Amino acid sequence: MINMNNSTLDKLISTIAKLPGLGPRSARRIVLHLIKSPDALMLPLAEQLTQAAEEIKICEVCGNVDVVSPCNICNDEKRDDSIVCVVETVSDLWALERSNFFKGKYHVLGGTLSALGGRPPESLNFNSLSTRVAKGAIQEVIIATNATLEGQTTGHYIVDLLTPFEVKITRLAYGIPMGGELDYMDEGTLNLALKMRQDF
């Protein structure tokens, strides 16, 4: 039987509830699951969290997370240094890496511009991006921000920021996904698909 005072439990539930996608109810379920198996779940989790907090670093070049800085992607000599894909978050970088298609390097902004959300340009990694491009080795910058108003605004800001440099700027195509049926697409997706149409 595990004895924990309410203060300890409340603090644990409150902390877990701060994680994205979790509320107090989900946090309570997780905590109850953990305390059922303290030796098999709770203690190893605590140890791994402590180890991660001590070892994980933010890459000084691209903003990725890794146990080394520069990260393993930036250090990979097999990747193309001349192409940089700009993403909003590390989770976007991981999504692109799962596709196993892109073989260039990345730049993580740390979010998008948002006047309402209190994210001005100086709060994101724009300066380090322009510094990287200014060195002259990068030939193409792919803007891979999300297809949201904030993502579009951030993309336009990047274009303005990099205009003084002789670098090709492209963005991810939008539109109908592979296997998608027109009848199931929303109007915004269809509109973008028409605007981004290509030669057949």
C-alpha positions as CSV (number, residue, x, y, z in Angstrom):
1,M,0.0,0.0,0.0
2,I,1.4,3.4,-1.0
3,N,1.0,6.2,1.4
4,M,1.0,9.7,-0.2
5,N,-0.4,12.8,1.4
6,N,-2.9,14.7,-0.6
7,S,-0.4,17.5,-1.2
8,T,1.9,15.1,-3.0
9,L,-0.8,13.6,-5.1
10,D,-2.3,17.0,-6.0
11,K,1.1,18.3,-7.0
12,L,1.7,15.3,-9.2
13,I,-1.7,15.5,-10.8
14,S,-1.4,19.2,-11.4
15,T,2.0,18.8,-13.0
16,I,0.9,16.0,-15.4
17,A,-2.3,18.0,-16.3
18,K,0.0,20.7,-17.7
19,L,1.1,18.4,-20.5
20,P,-0.5,19.0,-23.9
21,G,-3.8,17.2,-24.5
22,L,-4.2,16.3,-20.9
23,G,-6.6,17.8,-18.3
24,P,-7.2,17.1,-14.6
25,R,-9.2,14.0,-15.3
26,S,-6.7,12.4,-17.6
27,A,-3.9,13.3,-15.2
28,R,-5.7,11.6,-12.3
29,R,-6.0,8.4,-14.4
30,I,-2.3,8.5,-15.3
31,V,-1.3,9.1,-11.7
32,L,-3.5,6.2,-10.4
33,H,-2.0,3.9,-13.1
34,L,1.6,4.9,-12.1
35,I,1.0,4.3,-8.4
36,K,-0.3,0.8,-9.0
37,S,3.2,-0.1,-10.3
38,P,5.7,2.1,-8.6
39,D,8.7,-0.2,-9.2
40,A,7.8,-1.1,-12.8
41,L,6.5,2.4,-14.0
42,M,6.8,5.3,-11.6
43,L,10.5,4.9,-10.5
44,P,11.8,4.1,-14.0
45,L,9.9,7.1,-15.4
46,A,11.2,9.4,-12.7
47,E,14.8,8.2,-13.5
48,Q,14.3,8.6,-17.3
49,L,12.9,12.1,-16.8
50,T,15.8,13.1,-14.6
51,Q,18.3,11.7,-17.2
52,A,16.6,13.4,-20.1
53,A,16.5,16.8,-18.2
54,E,20.3,16.5,-17.7
55,E,21.3,15.2,-21.1
56,I,18.9,16.7,-23.7
57,K,20.2,19.8,-25.4
58,I,18.8,22.4,-27.9
59,C,20.9,22.3,-31.1
60,E,22.8,25.6,-31.3
61,V,22.5,25.5,-35.1
62,C,19.0,24.4,-36.0
63,G,17.0,24.3,-32.8
64,N,16.4,20.6,-32.8
65,V,16.5,18.6,-29.6
66,D,19.2,15.9,-29.1
67,V,21.8,14.8,-26.6
68,V,24.5,16.6,-28.6
69,S,24.8,20.1,-30.0
70,P,25.1,20.5,-32.9
71,C,22.5,17.7,-33.3
72,N,23.0,14.5,-35.2
73,I,21.2,15.9,-38.2
74,C,23.4,18.9,-38.4
75,N,26.5,16.7,-38.0
76,D,25.4,14.3,-40.7
77,E,27.8,14.8,-43.6
78,K,25.6,12.7,-45.9
79,R,22.8,15.3,-45.7
80,D,22.7,18.2,-48.1
81,D,24.0,21.4,-46.5
82,S,22.6,23.6,-49.4
83,I,18.9,23.0,-48.6
84,V,17.3,24.1,-45.3
85,C,13.7,23.3,-44.4
86,V,12.2,25.8,-42.0
87,V,9.6,24.3,-39.6
88,E,7.6,25.7,-36.7
89,T,8.4,23.1,-34.0
90,V,10.5,20.1,-33.3
91,S,7.5,17.9,-33.7
92,D,7.2,19.2,-37.3
93,L,10.8,18.3,-37.9
94,W,10.1,14.8,-36.6
95,A,7.1,14.4,-38.8
96,L,9.2,15.2,-41.9
97,E,12.0,12.9,-40.7
98,R,9.4,10.0,-40.4
99,S,8.8,10.4,-44.2
100,N,12.4,9.5,-44.7
101,F,12.4,11.6,-47.9
102,F,14.0,14.9,-47.0
103,K,17.8,14.7,-46.9
104,G,18.7,18.4,-46.3
105,K,19.1,20.2,-43.0
106,Y,16.4,22.0,-40.8
107,H,15.8,25.2,-39.0
108,V,13.3,25.2,-36.1
109,L,11.6,28.6,-35.5
110,G,10.1,27.7,-32.1
111,G,6.6,28.7,-33.1
112,T,4.8,31.2,-35.4
113,L,4.3,34.9,-35.3
114,S,1.2,35.9,-33.4
115,A,0.3,39.4,-32.2
116,L,-2.6,37.9,-30.2
117,G,-0.5,35.1,-28.8
118,G,2.3,37.5,-27.8
119,R,4.9,36.0,-30.2
120,P,6.8,38.8,-31.9
121,P,9.7,38.2,-34.4
122,E,12.4,38.5,-31.7
123,S,10.8,35.6,-29.7
124,L,11.5,33.2,-32.6
125,N,14.7,31.9,-34.3
126,F,14.7,34.3,-37.2
127,N,18.1,35.9,-36.5
128,S,19.9,32.6,-36.5
129,L,18.2,31.7,-39.8
130,S,19.3,34.9,-41.5
131,T,22.8,34.3,-40.1
132,R,22.9,30.8,-41.6
133,V,21.7,32.0,-45.0
134,A,24.1,35.0,-45.0
135,K,27.1,32.6,-44.9
136,G,26.3,31.7,-48.5
137,A,26.3,27.9,-48.4
138,I,22.5,27.6,-48.4
139,Q,21.0,27.6,-51.9
140,E,17.4,26.8,-51.1
141,V,15.1,27.5,-48.1
142,I,11.9,25.5,-48.0
143,I,9.2,27.1,-45.9
144,A,7.3,24.3,-44.2
145,T,5.1,26.3,-41.8
146,N,1.6,25.0,-41.3
147,A,-1.3,26.0,-43.5
148,T,-2.8,28.3,-40.9
149,L,-3.1,32.1,-40.8
150,E,-0.2,32.3,-38.4
151,G,1.8,29.8,-40.5
152,Q,1.2,31.9,-43.6
153,T,2.1,35.1,-41.9
154,T,5.3,33.6,-40.6
155,G,6.1,32.3,-44.1
156,H,5.7,35.8,-45.6
157,Y,7.9,37.2,-42.9
158,I,10.7,34.7,-43.8
159,V,10.4,35.7,-47.5
160,D,10.9,39.4,-46.5
161,L,13.7,38.5,-44.2
162,L,15.6,36.5,-46.8
163,T,15.0,38.7,-49.8
164,P,18.3,40.5,-49.5
165,F,20.1,37.2,-49.9
166,E,20.6,35.3,-53.2
167,V,18.7,32.2,-52.1
168,K,15.9,30.2,-53.7
169,I,12.8,30.2,-51.4
170,T,10.1,27.5,-51.9
171,R,7.3,26.3,-49.8
172,L,5.5,23.0,-49.3
173,A,2.7,22.3,-51.7
174,Y,-0.9,22.3,-50.4
175,G,-4.0,20.6,-51.7
176,I,-5.5,17.2,-52.2
177,P,-3.7,14.5,-50.3
178,M,-2.7,11.2,-52.0
179,G,-5.8,9.0,-52.1
180,G,-8.1,11.9,-51.2
181,E,-11.6,12.2,-52.8
182,L,-12.9,15.6,-53.7
183,D,-16.2,15.0,-52.1
184,Y,-14.6,14.8,-48.7
185,M,-12.3,17.8,-49.0
186,D,-13.2,21.1,-47.3
187,E,-13.5,24.3,-49.3
188,G,-10.1,25.7,-48.0
189,T,-8.3,22.6,-49.2
190,L,-10.0,22.7,-52.6
191,N,-9.2,26.4,-53.0
192,L,-5.5,25.8,-52.2
193,A,-5.4,22.8,-54.5
194,L,-6.7,24.9,-57.4
195,K,-4.2,27.7,-56.7
196,M,-1.3,25.3,-56.4
197,R,-2.2,23.4,-59.6
198,Q,0.6,22.1,-61.7
199,D,1.2,20.9,-65.3
200,F,0.0,17.4,-65.8
